[in-house]
């Protein structure tokens, strides 16, 4: 559903009670998308805020589902403008909201920058949202950022996987079962945003073991299918790149 005709911002349900908010932009040749994910329910949670200047568009899209003032948590994978640039703007409109991140992010950045202290999750720690439950997965340097991590929504099998499987282009369906690894790897070939940590395969394998059925991607289409197999295929592709280097 389009929520802003000028920006073409849209919001669509990709799993039960989980909504993808997407805004196309022209920061890269061929276009790009910035996605945020709203987990609706008793304690509504936003994962990614978008850049600070995108706050009016994202909050307008959230309002199509619930009042932004009802947000309880504002989470993100790692400390970067498109992940949490509008964090304080959302804290300002949602009086009961807390930043939600990993312990490293809280220590090195969030508790200094955010207007309220973070709810910092340990690796593997679950948090009940009432109707949904999320588990934090530490993922340092996957794809980048010491403090990087992801949320796994347990009732729907949705992995909120941040920058993993980033796809270029401005036109994407909200969710697809088509190949996203090929387009993502093609983009990485021209703009390699991966840290190539020695622990990358082990981290991806831990997420693959969850056997997610929906991947909530931050740039491009979300994906539905055998998430474990796709995460392992990504690990294979990354290792192949390193061997060829």
Protein Blocks (a to p, Z undefined) as FASTA:
>chain_A
ZZbfklopacddfbghiacdddddfkbghiaaddddddedjbdcdehjbjfklmmmmmmm
mmmmocfklpmbdcdfbdcfklmmmmmmmmmmmmkbccdddfklmmmmmmmmpmbdcddd
dehiacdeehiacdddddehiaghjkbccdddfklopacehjgoiaedjbdcfbdcbdfk
lmmmmmmmmoccbfoiaklmmmmmmmmmnopabdcdfbdcddedjfklmmmmmmmmmmmm
mmmZZ
